[in-house]
């Protein structure tokens, strides 16, 4: 996963490939969660519409320090970040927007932005709260990477333990088979081949046992 500085560099150097490369890696569920958390942190309202979480452009632009949201809108348009109007959605959605986002019932022109739009505004950094927003984004990314590393470490440790348990079961099964062969040879007073002794000692990691020490693994279940 590309880090936030990759996106910031893409915006500052006006590289569409870098910006698109970062945005294409965003996971919708994570983006929605981040948008809602940003709303809680900075005090703007959010709402999920058709599976995507949006906030009002005017409210978020004001929070970032833009006196007029139009420069913000131009910034998003430049980077091809979709900012649909309230009127794009059906009457049922707009009724919910009146309730949840506080828009006027006749409003059809206000723009909505999702997490991609918030990111672009945050890394561009021209508003009064630019440093605060960028610091928040960097902090969230750092926490996400730490959490991901912790999960990866847990998974790796779990896989290692499962592999070791599997290997131990396989050793026990091989020892059980060898002990049965050794017991059969001794019942028939036949000599135990040195190769069999060596294999047994190698698996057990100790000297070849006496008769009384055998039977540790012969009762193991396959």
Number of C-alpha atoms within 10 A of each C-alpha: 7 12 12 17 12 13 24 21 15 19 18 11 11 13 14 15 11 18 21 15 15 20 17 9 10 14 9 13 11 12 16 21 14 18 27 21 15 20 17 12 11 14 12 18 18 23 22 16 13 8 10 16 21 25 24 23 23 20 16 23 20 17 18 24 15 20 14 11 18 13 12 25 20 12 17 19 13 11 16 13 20 15 19 16 16 20 15 13 13 9 12 8 17 22 16 15 22 14 12 13 18 12 17 13 13 11 13 14 11 15 19 22 24 25 24 19 25 24 18 20 23 22 23 17 17 14 19 14 15 19 15 14 23 19 13 16 19 15 12 15 14 14 12 13 14 12 12 12 12 12 12 12 12 12 12 12 12 12 12 12 12 12 12 12 12 12 12 12 15 13 15 21 18 17 23 22 15 18 20 16 15 21 17 13 14 13 9 9 9 11 9 14 10 9 9 14 15 13 15 21 15 12 12 14 9 9 11 15 12 7 10 7 8 16 14 12 17 18 13 14 9 8
